[in-house]
C-alpha cells in the first residue's frame, strides 16, 4: 500500500520470491516450459493480406513537392489533407487550417542534407516504420528499417485515408499500416491482422512513424513525455554525455512478465501520451490501441541523430527472464506474436497553441469524449480534506501473524470533531485496516470487522455519522491481493501466474520492516469473485464509499488454459469500479491510471513529482491540467513527504486536494507492518498542522476546486502561476527569497492568490 511513498523513500521493489524448497523445485523443473502463445493466427493474417486489392501507382492526380519529395494526395477532410509518396510509403499531413503547414512522417531531403549521423540511424530517418526482430536461430535482437532492408510498397484506399503495405521480402515480414484523417489530425493504426511473418525470422517490436513531426536540433521547443505529472525534454538543454532516450512502458511493466534486469523502483507511466512542440506548432499523441504493450520513446537531438523525435514502440513479442537452472536465467521471447490492434491518435496543434497547456487541453477533450467525463458541477464551496486513518494492521511474526491496533472507530469520530472545531468544513475519511486482522489481514476474506478497533458495531456507528457535503467515510480495501493465511479463503489456483507458468508471490523489499509480508496477486476471475463477496459486506456495514488500493496496475495472468492479457485485467478493474460506484457510492482509487478514468470519483497518490531521469529537463502539470475539474485528486499524504513545504506548495500549484494519514497510537507500533514508513502520524501531534494547511487549500480552492485549469507558466526560476477557468490566479514561490512582479509580492517558500476570479 502507498507504493508511491515506498518507491521514493525506501527503494521499494516488487520482486519474485521463492516459497521454500517446493518453489525452488518447481522453478527448476519448469525450465523447459513454453511461453504463452497469444491469439495471433498466421493463416488469418495471410488471408487478410492475400484478399486485399493492392495498388502501386499514385492515389490521385493532385501532387505536392516539398522537402525534396513528391507526394500524391490520398485524402482530405477540409481541415487536413493526407499525402503519400507511393514508392516509399512515406506520408505527410498538411494542416489546411493554418494555410498549409505540413508535418512529415520522415524528415525531407532538404533537412537531411545537414545530417551528419552515418550508418543505420541515417537510414532510420528515412523509414516510415522501424522494427526489431530475432533472426533465425538467434537470441539477440536486431534493428531493422524499410531502407536498409528495402520494402516493396503498395496501398489501398480506406475511408478518410490510405492503408499501406510494407513488404520486406528478404526477411519475410509484411506490415500493414492505416493512415486516416480525423477532425483534429491523424490516426495511425496497425490492425490485428496487420503483421505477417513468412520466414523463420521473428518480429519483436514495431514503431510506426518514429519521426513524425521531428524537429531538427536548431529548432525551439520540447518533447512532452508522461513522466510523473508531465515531463519536458527541451530542445536547447545541455545534457550529460551518454544520456539515454526516454523509453518507458505505458502503465508500468507487466509484473507477470519477469523483466530482464528486474523491475526498476519508479512510479509507472499513468497516461499513454507524448507530444512535440516545434515552435511553429506541434501535436499531442495518444496511444489509443495497444497501450498496455507500448513504450513511449523520446529522443532529443544529439543522442542518435540531429532530430528531436517522439513516438510509440509496440512489443509484439515479450522479452522475459526464463529460468535456466537453479540460479541462472536467460532472456526468452513469446513463441508467437501477441496480436491486437496498435494505434496512435495525433491531435495537431497550430503555432502559438502548441505548448504543454494546449497539449493538456487537447488530452482533456480526448478523455472527456473517450471516457464520458463531465465537469464536476457538484464541486463548489470549500474543498474537502482527505484523511486516511489507519485502524489496524497485520504484522508478520515469527510464527504466524498478529494484529496491531492503531486507531479505534470511536477515536476517528473524535478526530473528525476536532478538525471541525478548527475550521475544516469538509472531510473525506478513508478507514484503513477495518477488516479482520487489520490491513491486509485475511484477504480475500474481510469480515468480521476487526474487533480490536470497534468491531462491526463500532464501524457501523461511525459510518452512520456521515453528513453529505460535510463528512464522508469510505472503506479502504483491495480485491487484487490475497494473503495465504489460515481462514483467508485464498486458493493458490487463484494466484496470478507468470509467463513461464510460475505462481507470482510479491514481497515489499525495503529496509523498514524485518519481515515484510508476502502477498499474492489474484487473477481477474478471482478478483471478480472477491467483488461479489465484498459488495454485500459494504452494504451490511452501511458504507457509502470505497477506496481501492493495489488496483491501479493491470498485470497479465499466463500459463493456464485461459490466460488473461493486461487488457483483460484492466477491463475487470473497470467493471469493479463501475459496480462499486453503482451499488455503494463514491470510489477513491489509490493510483492514477488513465484506464480508470470515468469509473472513479477521486484519485489518491496522484503523481506530482518526476522520476528524475537525466533526459527530462523540466516537470510540468500536464496531467493535472488535463484532469482538474473532471475528477478530483490528491498527492501523497503531506506528513509522509521528505520536504513538507515543497510537497504543500506543489499541491497548491497543481490544484491537488490536501491529504494526510493519521493514527491515534505512536506509529512505532506499526514498524513491522505495511505501515513501517510512518514516522509522524499521531493525530494529536498533527491536528494543528492539518487545520493550518487546510485553511491554505481552502483559500486557494474555495469555489474553484471543481474548475478547469486554464493556464500555467513559469514566471521566474522557481516561481509558477496557475490560472483557473474563471480567472482566479495563484502564484507559488519555491525560492528562499521573496518574489515581486507587477506590484505583487510572494514571500519565500509560500504562495499568494493574486487575483480572485469567479467561483463555481
Helices and strands as residue ranges (DSSP letters): H 3-10, E 14-15, H 20-29, H 42-51, E 63-66, E 69-76, E 80-85, E 90-95, G 96-98, E 101-104, H 109-112, H 120-124, E 129-134, E 141-145, E 152-158, E 161-168, E 173-182, E 185-190, E 195-197, E 202-208, E 215-216, E 222-225, E 231-234, E 246-249, E 273-277, E 281-289, G 291-293, E 294-299, E 307-315, E 319-323, E 329-333, E 342-350, H 356-371, E 385-390, E 392-396, E 401-405, H 409-421, E 427-432, G 451-453, H 455-463, E 471-477, E 481-482, G 492-494, E 505-508, E 518-521, H 524-541, E 545-548, H 566-583, E 586-590, G 594-596, E 602-604, E 618-619, H 622-627, E 632-633, G 638-640, H 644-654, E 659-662, G 667-670, H 683-701, E 709-716, E 719-724, E 729-733, E 739-741, E 744-746, E 750-755
